[in-house]
């Protein structure tokens, strides 16, 4: 997890809460029907635009932002060079005992150890990478749609809160 992600989220929530608390009683900001319209209405309108898999998949992608640690490119390059040196000197089977933390790299090395030719491995790895990119694009689209819909639902919730 990147510390900036967590700090940004906590900081933004803290600023909003501080503004609410210093502006008076936090209770005056609570209107259950309005909250239901904003949160529930936004979720349901966005859900209409996507399949259930895409909608709920977006939350899995977002959760990874807090749990996933991106490997440093320099570390990956060093590891690939080390693996290539081992394979060249001792053969592909020597890589079987190598400790590879990066799941994507580990899958590719496993396929090579299993005797698949590099064209097959390249095709499988490219497809896997493209599927990951597609999942992330759908997640981005879901959150973008949420950003488009939420202000309108907020206005509807505000109007209902004023009328009541």
C-alpha positions in Angstrom: 0.0 0.0 0.0 1.2 3.5 -0.8 1.2 5.7 2.2 0.0 8.7 0.1 -3.2 6.8 -0.7 -4.0 6.3 2.9 -2.9 9.8 4.0 -5.0 11.4 1.2 -8.1 9.5 2.2 -7.8 10.1 5.9 -6.8 13.7 5.4 -9.8 14.4 3.1 -12.2 12.8 5.5 -10.6 14.7 8.4 -11.0 18.1 6.7 -14.7 17.5 5.9 -15.4 16.3 9.4 -13.5 19.3 10.9 -15.6 21.7 8.7 -18.8 20.0 9.8 -17.9 20.1 13.5 -16.7 23.7 13.5 -19.8 24.8 11.6 -22.1 23.8 14.4 -23.7 20.5 15.5 -22.9 17.5 13.2 -26.5 16.3 13.8 -27.9 19.1 11.5 -26.1 17.5 8.6 -27.8 14.1 9.1 -31.0 13.6 7.2 -31.7 9.9 6.7 -34.0 10.2 3.6 -31.4 12.4 2.0 -28.6 10.1 2.8 -30.6 7.1 1.4 -31.2 9.1 -1.8 -27.6 10.2 -2.2 -25.9 6.9 -1.4 -28.5 4.4 -2.4 -29.7 6.3 -5.4 -26.2 6.9 -6.7 -25.3 3.2 -6.3 -28.5 2.1 -8.1 -28.2 4.5 -11.0 -24.6 3.5 -11.5 -25.5 -0.1 -11.2 -27.9 0.4 -14.2 -25.0 1.3 -16.4 -22.9 -1.7 -15.7 -23.2 -5.5 -15.2 -23.1 -6.7 -11.6 -19.6 -8.1 -12.2 -18.3 -4.8 -13.4 -20.0 -2.9 -10.6 -18.7 -5.0 -7.7 -15.4 -5.6 -9.5 -14.7 -1.9 -9.2 -14.6 -2.2 -5.5 -12.2 -5.1 -5.7 -9.9 -2.9 -7.9 -10.3 0.0 -5.4 -9.4 -2.3 -2.5 -6.2 -3.3 -4.1 -5.1 0.4 -4.0 -4.8 -0.1 -0.3 -3.4 -3.6 -0.2 -1.2 -3.9 -3.3 2.4 -2.9 -3.1 3.9 -2.1 -6.5 7.3 -3.6 -7.2 10.1 -1.2 -8.0 11.1 -1.5 -11.7 14.8 -1.6 -10.7 14.2 -4.6 -8.4 12.3 -6.4 -11.1 15.0 -5.8 -13.7 17.6 -7.1 -11.3 15.6 -10.2 -10.6 15.0 -10.9 -14.3 18.7 -10.5 -15.0 19.5 -12.9 -12.1 16.9 -15.4 -13.4 18.3 -15.2 -16.9 21.8 -15.8 -15.6 20.7 -18.9 -13.6 18.8 -20.3 -16.7 21.7 -19.7 -19.0 24.3 -21.3 -16.6 22.2 -24.1 -15.1 19.2 -24.6 -17.4 15.5 -23.7 -17.0 14.9 -26.4 -14.4 17.2 -24.6 -12.0 14.6 -21.8 -11.8 12.2 -24.2 -10.1 13.6 -23.3 -6.7 14.0 -19.6 -7.3 12.1 -17.3 -5.0 10.0 -15.0 -7.2 7.7 -12.6 -5.3 6.1 -11.0 -8.3 3.1 -13.1 -9.3 3.1 -12.2 -13.0 6.8 -12.9 -13.4 6.5 -16.2 -11.4 3.6 -17.4 -13.7 5.7 -16.7 -16.8 8.8 -18.5 -15.4 6.6 -21.4 -14.3 5.3 -21.7 -17.9 8.8 -21.7 -19.3 9.9 -24.3 -16.7 7.0 -26.5 -17.8 8.4 -26.5 -21.3 6.1 -24.1 -23.0 7.8 -22.2 -25.9 8.3 -18.5 -25.5 5.6 -17.6 -28.1 3.0 -19.4 -26.1 4.2 -17.8 -22.8 4.3 -14.4 -24.5 0.7 -14.8 -25.8 -0.6 -16.0 -22.4 1.2 -13.3 -20.5 -0.1 -10.6 -23.0 -3.6 -11.9 -22.6 -3.4 -11.8 -18.8 -2.0 -8.3 -18.9 -4.8 -7.1 -21.2 -7.4 -8.7 -19.0 -6.0 -6.8 -16.0 -6.0 -3.6 -17.9 -9.6 -4.1 -19.0 -10.7 -4.8 -15.4 -9.0 -1.6 -14.2 -10.6 0.3 -17.0 -14.1 -0.9 -16.0 -13.3 0.0 -12.4 -12.3 3.4 -13.5 -15.5 3.8 -15.5 -17.7 2.8 -12.6 -16.1 5.4 -10.3 -16.3 8.0 -13.0 -20.0 7.3 -13.5 -20.4 7.6 -9.7 -18.8 11.0 -9.8 -21.2 12.0 -12.6 -24.3 10.8 -10.9 -23.6 11.7 -7.2 -24.0 15.5 -7.6 -27.4 15.1 -9.1 -28.5 12.7 -6.4 -27.1 15.1 -3.8 -29.3 17.9 -5.2 -32.3 15.6 -5.1 -31.5 14.6 -1.5 -31.1 18.3 -0.6 -34.4 19.3 -2.1 -36.2 16.5 -0.3 -34.5 17.4 2.9 -35.6 21.1 2.5 -39.2 20.1 1.7 -39.6 17.8 4.7 
